[in-house]
Amino acid sequence: MREGASTFSQFKTIFRFLILSELANKERMLAPVMFSGITLILLSFGVGDLPKDINLDFYNTKLFVTLILALSLFFSRVFDLDRKDGIHDLMKTYNLNPFSWFAAKFALVFLVSWSTCIPTFIFAKLFSGISGDIFSNFWQTLTILSATLAGLTAMGVLLSAIVMNADSRALLFPVLFFPLSVPVLLAALHCNDHILQGRWKGLSDGWLQILLIFDVTYVILGAILFSETVEA
């Protein structure tokens, strides 16, 4: 990377490199998908038939809880390749804007996470026992998933950078991640409940605003604290 490059140029270079590294390690994307599929199958067949109103709530809950659990597997390993190949130390030797590094990581993780989100949504629908088209309310749910994923991605990248060099990072990451994901999870559950009940326009009651507020908060905090983390 040439010295004095603009932030956007640095972002493009880092992002291109991260994409190639991720594509060379496809098992990192496969593990969360397998986890979500197995979890949803066990939940569906383990619980059995439920009344329609309860089944709808159960579907909504297992969709987002399974998604967060599956994504946590990927988020916790965001910097594994950097640490393994010594890229983290190499990055610090360049005159690199930390924001470009955070933005590249955020964009990569956000895009790759869809390889978990879409299959999880399909698995949850298939094993929900809810009648109707599997892709009913798809675009509305996709909107909520996008907002949910934005906040979780920013937080996941930051926390993964914080615990990157810790010996007990496999235990430390979920201890930090899951409590901070609760506000996003609750807001997403209520928003998607409105969608399932056919009340998409009723999202103005505040839950969507709460979800977006936490998204913006986590993205801003991630961008600011990430620089302190990588420069430490």
C-alpha positions, 0 to 999 in steps of 0.5 A, spaced: 500 500 500 503 506 497 504 511 503 500 517 503 494 514 499 487 516 501 482 513 506 478 511 500 484 508 496 486 504 503 479 502 504 479 499 497 485 495 497 484 492 504 477 490 502 480 487 496 485 483 500 480 481 505 475 478 500 480 474 497 483 471 504 475 470 506 474 466 499 480 462 500 477 459 507 470 458 505 469 453 511 469 460 515 462 461 512 460 454 512 460 453 519 455 458 521 450 456 516 451 448 519 450 451 526 444 454 524 441 449 520 442 444 525 439 448 531 433 450 527 432 442 526 433 440 533 428 446 535 423 445 530 422 437 531 424 437 539 418 442 540 413 439 536 406 442 534 404 449 537 398 453 537 398 458 531 399 464 535 404 461 539 408 458 533 408 465 530 412 467 536 416 461 537 418 462 529 420 469 530 424 468 536 428 462 534 429 465 527 433 471 531 436 467 537 439 462 532 441 467 527 445 471 533 448 465 535 450 463 528 453 470 527 457 470 533 461 464 531 463 468 525 464 474 529 469 471 534 473 469 528 474 476 524 481 477 526 483 470 526 486 470 519 490 477 520 493 474 527 495 467 523 498 471 518 501 476 522 497 481 517 495 485 524 502 487 525 504 488 518 498 493 518 501 497 524 507 498 520 504 502 515 501 509 515 494 506 515 488 510 517 484 506 522 477 508 520 479 505 513 481 498 516 474 498 520 470 500 514 473 494 510 472 489 516 465 492 517 463 491 509 466 484 509 463 482 515 456 485 513 456 482 506 459 475 508 454 474 514 448 474 509 451 467 507 448 465 514 442 470 514 439 468 508 439 460 509 437 461 516 431 465 514 429 459 509 431 454 514 426 457 519 421 458 514 421 451 512 421 448 519 416 453 522 410 449 520 407 456 518 402 455 512 403 460 506 409 462 501 416 461 504 418 468 501 412 471 504 414 478 508 421 476 505 422 484 503 420 486 510 424 481 514 430 483 509 429 490 511 429 488 519 435 483 518 439 488 514 438 493 520 439 488 525 446 485 522 449 493 521 449 494 529 451 486 530 457 487 525 459 493 528 459 491 535 462 484 532 468 487 529 470 491 535 469 486 540 473 481 536 479 486 535 479 487 542 479 480 544 484 478 538 490 477 542 487 474 549 489 467 550 481 466 552 478 470 546 474 464 545 470 465 552 471 472 552 468 474 546 461 471 547 461 474 554 462 481 551 458 480 545 451 477 548 449 482 553 451 488 548 446 484 543 440 484 547 437 491 545 438 489 538 435 482 539 429 485 542 428 491 537 428 486 532 424 481 535 418 486 536 419 489 529 419 482 525 413 481 530 409 487 527 411 484 520 408 477 521 402 480 524 401 484 518 402 491 521 408 493 517 406 500 517 405 500 525 413 500 526 412 507 527 411 505 534 418 506 536 421 499 536 424 501 529 427 507 531 430 503 537 433 498 533 436 504 528 439 508 534 443 502 537 445 501 530 448 508 529 451 508 536 454 501 535 457 503 528 460 510 531 463 507 537 466 501 533 469 506 528 472 511 534 474 505 539 477 501 533 483 506 532 484 505 539 484 498 539 489 497 533 494 502 535 494 499 542 
